[in-house]
């Protein structure tokens, strides 16, 4: 059976920050800052279940994860 493809929601996007979060809306739960530079949601608070067309898989970690090697995704594309 093939691996399940992650749902294209903010929580699984590499630009959804686990480091910059807030909980202000009880119905929305935790919101994180979108770090996708140049996209319409950059710098906005996004729920983990929100979606946008600029989603990119976060399977190697978020772009702001401590110790994250920023070249990991480029290395994967080149392979």
C-alpha positions as CSV (number, residue, x, y, z in Angstrom):
1,X,0.0,0.0,0.0
2,X,1.5,3.4,-1.0
3,X,2.4,6.0,1.6
4,X,-0.5,8.5,2.3
5,X,0.1,11.8,0.6
6,X,-0.1,14.6,3.2
7,X,-3.2,16.7,3.0
8,X,-2.4,20.1,1.5
9,X,-3.2,22.1,4.6
10,X,-1.1,24.7,6.3
11,X,-0.1,22.3,9.1
12,X,1.7,20.1,6.6
13,X,3.3,23.0,4.7
14,X,7.0,23.8,5.2
15,X,6.1,27.5,5.5
16,X,3.8,27.1,8.5
17,X,5.8,28.1,11.5
18,X,5.7,26.0,14.7
19,X,8.0,28.7,16.2
20,X,5.7,31.7,15.7
21,X,2.2,30.8,17.0
22,X,-0.8,32.3,18.8
23,X,-4.1,31.0,20.2
24,X,-6.6,33.9,20.1
25,X,-9.6,32.3,18.4
26,X,-11.0,29.4,20.4
27,X,-12.8,28.0,17.3
28,X,-9.7,28.1,15.1
29,X,-7.3,26.7,17.7
30,X,-3.6,27.4,17.3
31,X,-2.5,29.7,14.4
32,X,1.0,30.0,13.0
33,X,2.6,32.6,11.0
34,X,3.0,31.9,7.2
35,X,6.7,32.3,6.2
36,X,6.2,31.9,2.4
37,X,8.1,34.9,1.1
38,X,6.3,36.7,-1.7
39,X,3.0,34.9,-1.3
40,X,-0.3,36.5,-0.4
41,X,-0.5,35.0,3.1
42,X,3.1,35.9,4.1
43,X,3.2,37.2,7.7
44,X,-0.5,36.3,8.3
45,X,-1.9,34.1,11.0
46,X,-3.1,30.8,9.5
47,X,-5.0,27.9,11.1
48,X,-3.5,24.5,10.6
49,X,-6.5,23.6,8.4
50,X,-6.3,26.6,6.1
51,X,-5.1,26.1,2.6
52,X,-3.5,28.1,-0.3
53,X,-2.1,27.4,-3.7
54,X,1.4,28.1,-2.6
55,X,1.5,25.0,-0.3
56,X,4.8,23.0,-0.4
57,X,5.3,19.8,1.5
58,X,6.9,20.1,5.0
59,X,8.0,16.5,5.1
60,X,11.7,17.5,5.8
61,X,10.7,20.1,8.4
62,X,9.6,23.7,8.5
63,X,11.8,26.5,7.1
64,X,12.2,28.0,10.6
65,X,12.9,24.7,12.4
66,X,16.0,25.1,14.7
67,X,19.0,23.5,13.0
68,X,17.1,23.1,9.7
69,X,19.4,22.7,6.6
70,X,17.9,25.1,4.1
71,X,19.3,23.2,1.2
72,X,17.5,19.9,2.1
73,X,14.6,20.5,-0.3
74,X,16.9,21.6,-3.1
75,X,19.1,18.5,-2.6
76,X,15.9,16.4,-2.8
77,X,14.8,18.0,-6.1
78,X,18.3,17.5,-7.6
79,X,18.3,13.7,-6.8
